[in-house]
Amino acid sequence: MKISYEIADIEPYINWLYFYHAWGLNGKPAEEKRKLRADATAMLNEWKGRFHTYALFDILDANSDGDDLMLGGVRIPMLRQQHSTDSSQPNLCLTDFVRPLSSGIKDRAGVFATTVDAGMETDYKDDTFKRILSQTLADRLAEGTAERMHEQVRKAYWGYSPHEKLTMEQIHREDYQGIRPAVGYPSLPDTSLNFILSELLGMKKIGIRLTESGMMMPHASVSGFMFAHPQARYFDLGRIGEDQLADYARRRGIPMELMRRFLQSSLLKR
């Protein structure tokens, strides 16, 4: 499913706290935030009717097989948390939130990608302030598009929470059922997973291309998975040891040294 959004559709879903964080304004005087917000709003108004944002998603049959996610007939190896933050809790893997293959019962899980018109990032080459503003604002719009898309998935397309009624503050607090872990974030640090997601979704349909490392262009793009389990929650994998690196590389069918490059920032130092 592909959805195109007007800027006005996504503006309410922008999480301005992260926008201010990107500018280093957390804890700074309110007046600085108000001025930057006014500049951002003016830019959004310039973009309305000119640019759009896009979402692409699918809901597929799913099961877990150990630490592998079986999704739409594709086996997707996942990584398991190295050390739980609570010693009484198990080390988590995203596959824990899907029915095991051994149950004989099909479950479901989702995949998605969101992005923006590339012109948002390239329009202001001769104005440093506006260039940085447009890039940070485009990032927020891509994230806001993922938020809006996920809400529609929960309430209609997948429909596991049809009666959900949340304020924007509650949505930004993620008070809804299910999670939307994104590639490159703490539970999914391996950007090469984007190659698998692109095969499932056809990211080119919304203008996303991948670099050799699996990074998405435009930079203001988000991709990942959707899980509906009521107890699904986000977690940080922690630093990955050589044993799990070797196991993961084997399951992905990727040479260990190449896998090491994909996961460089998440590895224990040798």
Number of C-alpha atoms within 10 A of each C-alpha: 10 14 13 16 16 16 21 14 15 21 15 13 20 21 18 14 12 15 21 18 11 15 13 10 16 14 9 10 9 10 9 11 19 11 11 16 15 11 14 18 14 11 16 19 13 12 16 13 10 12 16 21 24 23 26 21 27 19 19 18 13 24 28 24 18 15 19 22 26 24 20 16 11 13 17 18 22 20 21 21 20 17 16 15 13 8 8 7 9 12 16 22 22 24 24 20 22 21 19 21 16 10 10 9 10 14 20 19 22 21 22 26 30 29 31 30 19 18 15 24 22 13 13 16 11 9 10 10 10 17 17 15 22 21 19 20 23 25 25 23 28 27 23 24 31 29 21 19 22 22 20 15 20 20 15 13 16 19 13 15 17 14 10 13 11 13 10 13 11 11 16 16 9 15 12 17 16 21 21 21 21 20 22 19 15 17 21 22 19 24 21 19 22 23 20 14 20 20 11 17 20 17 24 11 13 20 17 23 17 17 12 9 15 19 20 22 16 23 17 23 25 25 27 21 20 22 22 22 18 11 11 19 17 15 18 18 21 17 17 20 14 15 8 14 19 17 14 20 17 14 15 17 11 13 11 17 12 12 19 18 13 18 19 15 13 17 17 12 10 5
